[in-house]
Amino acid sequence: MLTLNYPVIDPVLIEIGPVAIRWYALSYIAGIFLAWRYMIWLAKKSPSGITKADIDDFVVWATLGIVLGGRLGYVLFYKGGYYASNPLEALAVWQGGMSFHGGLLGVFFAVWLFCRRRGYSWIAVGDIVACSAPVGLFLGRIANFINSELYGRVTESPLGMVFPGGGPLPRHPSQLYEAFLEGLVLFLVLLWFARRRENFERTGFLGGVFLAGYGIARPVAEFFREPDAHIGFLTVGTTMGQWLSLPMLIAGIWLVARSRKNVAA
């Protein structure tokens, strides 16, 4: 069967004694750094009035939201029964296990609380954050590919790869599909809308485009991604990722529909 060769890359970039620097950790660091710089640029077009100094402060809040929300989301959405019986293991973040949807909720809470304390419109600031989110999504999916995790379903497609730990049969490189759809495509769509200042004035519009866009991209990618072994397929062949993305699609459509010029919430 004609397949692509999986480019085996050591998940550990540098290892010095007990200290190991992993590509996955670097993807988080690079994603947060690039999103931070991009948010500073976007803020110049936003009617939110948020300053560079406040964006600098918010990055710390967002980082906590990503890590804590991502871990809590994984514990609740994907392994609730297991961690209910082993609650202390929920703290073992070094063993892996993060959820994008949980991280999204964590960042949402961070935006709301930060803006409440600093006196900004959380929806207007949320538009800025939403435009920068695909940067981290792209790098995170590339790191998943390097880690040979979250791979796709068995396929006869010439795009198939034999992943370490994925058995002898070729599988879709679904991590790359997600990097393309959730990262690159969604970033370019938001960039195209962000060119026009009036789209920032339609408070909630850009945030709605992000939510709706992800709510479409993730379910499409899930048709190629292997479901988590401990969950499997759900109703009529759907997956947990698809069900968790449905509220995002609905919320995104609602935000776009309600957005109008010069409205702050």
CORNORUR-V166311 format. One record per residue. N is the residue number from 1. RES is the residue in one small letter. PHI is phi in whole degrees, -180 to 180 (NA if undefined). Layout:
n=<N | N>
res=<RES | RES>
phi=<PHI | PHI>
//
This chain:
n=<1 | 2 | 3 | 4 | 5 | 6 | 7 | 8 | 9 | 10 | 11 | 12 | 13 | 14 | 15 | 16 | 17 | 18 | 19 | 20 | 21 | 22 | 23 | 24 | 25 | 26 | 27 | 28 | 29 | 30 | 31 | 32 | 33 | 34 | 35 | 36 | 37 | 38 | 39 | 40 | 41 | 42 | 43 | 44 | 45 | 46 | 47 | 48 | 49 | 50 | 51 | 52 | 53 | 54 | 55 | 56 | 57 | 58 | 59 | 60 | 61 | 62 | 63 | 64 | 65 | 66 | 67 | 68 | 69 | 70 | 71 | 72 | 73 | 74 | 75 | 76 | 77 | 78 | 79 | 80 | 81 | 82 | 83 | 84 | 85 | 86 | 87 | 88 | 89 | 90 | 91 | 92 | 93 | 94 | 95 | 96 | 97 | 98 | 99 | 100 | 101 | 102 | 103 | 104 | 105 | 106 | 107 | 108 | 109 | 110 | 111 | 112 | 113 | 114 | 115 | 116 | 117 | 118 | 119 | 120 | 121 | 122 | 123 | 124 | 125 | 126 | 127 | 128 | 129 | 130 | 131 | 132 | 133 | 134 | 135 | 136 | 137 | 138 | 139 | 140 | 141 | 142 | 143 | 144 | 145 | 146 | 147 | 148 | 149 | 150 | 151 | 152 | 153 | 154 | 155 | 156 | 157 | 158 | 159 | 160 | 161 | 162 | 163 | 164 | 165 | 166 | 167 | 168 | 169 | 170 | 171 | 172 | 173 | 174 | 175 | 176 | 177 | 178 | 179 | 180 | 181 | 182 | 183 | 184 | 185 | 186 | 187 | 188 | 189 | 190 | 191 | 192 | 193 | 194 | 195 | 196 | 197 | 198 | 199 | 200 | 201 | 202 | 203 | 204 | 205 | 206 | 207 | 208 | 209 | 210 | 211 | 212 | 213 | 214 | 215 | 216 | 217 | 218 | 219 | 220 | 221 | 222 | 223 | 224 | 225 | 226 | 227 | 228 | 229 | 230 | 231 | 232 | 233 | 234 | 235 | 236 | 237 | 238 | 239 | 240 | 241 | 242 | 243 | 244 | 245 | 246 | 247 | 248 | 249 | 250 | 251 | 252 | 253 | 254 | 255 | 256 | 257 | 258 | 259 | 260 | 261 | 262 | 263 | 264 | 265>
res=<m | l | t | l | n | y | p | v | i | d | p | v | l | i | e | i | g | p | v | a | i | r | w | y | a | l | s | y | i | a | g | i | f | l | a | w | r | y | m | i | w | l | a | k | k | s | p | s | g | i | t | k | a | d | i | d | d | f | v | v | w | a | t | l | g | i | v | l | g | g | r | l | g | y | v | l | f | y | k | g | g | y | y | a | s | n | p | l | e | a | l | a | v | w | q | g | g | m | s | f | h | g | g | l | l | g | v | f | f | a | v | w | l | f | c | r | r | r | g | y | s | w | i | a | v | g | d | i | v | a | c | s | a | p | v | g | l | f | l | g | r | i | a | n | f | i | n | s | e | l | y | g | r | v | t | e | s | p | l | g | m | v | f | p | g | g | g | p | l | p | r | h | p | s | q | l | y | e | a | f | l | e | g | l | v | l | f | l | v | l | l | w | f | a | r | r | r | e | n | f | e | r | t | g | f | l | g | g | v | f | l | a | g | y | g | i | a | r | p | v | a | e | f | f | r | e | p | d | a | h | i | g | f | l | t | v | g | t | t | m | g | q | w | l | s | l | p | m | l | i | a | g | i | w | l | v | a | r | s | r | k | n | v | a | a>
phi=<NA | -77 | -139 | -86 | -80 | -75 | -78 | -62 | -125 | -63 | -58 | -96 | -74 | -137 | -132 | -124 | 62 | -81 | -95 | -125 | -101 | -102 | -58 | -62 | -65 | -64 | -64 | -66 | -63 | -65 | -63 | -67 | -63 | -66 | -64 | -60 | -67 | -68 | -63 | -61 | -68 | -67 | -61 | -66 | -98 | -83 | -81 | -65 | 80 | -66 | -92 | -61 | -61 | -72 | -65 | -57 | -68 | -65 | -56 | -65 | -62 | -64 | -61 | -63 | -64 | -63 | -70 | -70 | -66 | -62 | -70 | -63 | -63 | -64 | -61 | -82 | -82 | -114 | -140 | -58 | -64 | -65 | -75 | -65 | -87 | -132 | -61 | -67 | -71 | -64 | -85 | -83 | -66 | -69 | -85 | 90 | 112 | -134 | -119 | -62 | -63 | -67 | -62 | -62 | -64 | -64 | -69 | -57 | -65 | -63 | -62 | -61 | -69 | -61 | -68 | -64 | -80 | -98 | 82 | -104 | -73 | -70 | -73 | -65 | -68 | -61 | -61 | -65 | -63 | -61 | -65 | -91 | -60 | -60 | -62 | -67 | -62 | -61 | -67 | -64 | -71 | -64 | -66 | -60 | -66 | -63 | -77 | 55 | -128 | 56 | -75 | -90 | -81 | -60 | -146 | -102 | -65 | -66 | -85 | -65 | -135 | -93 | -89 | -58 | 86 | -103 | 89 | -83 | -93 | -69 | -131 | -63 | -78 | -65 | -61 | -73 | -61 | -69 | -59 | -71 | -77 | -77 | -98 | -66 | -63 | -66 | -63 | -67 | -62 | -67 | -63 | -63 | -71 | -71 | -63 | -103 | -59 | -64 | -72 | -76 | -70 | -81 | -53 | 94 | -65 | -67 | -62 | -67 | -62 | -63 | -62 | -67 | -63 | -67 | -64 | -98 | -64 | -65 | -61 | -64 | -63 | -65 | -68 | -109 | -92 | -71 | -64 | -58 | -60 | -82 | -115 | 71 | -83 | -106 | -56 | 45 | 77 | -82 | -124 | -61 | -59 | -70 | -68 | -71 | -84 | -60 | -61 | -65 | -62 | -64 | -64 | -65 | -62 | -65 | -64 | -63 | -67 | -90 | -66 | -154 | -64 | 57 | -116 | -123 | -117>
//
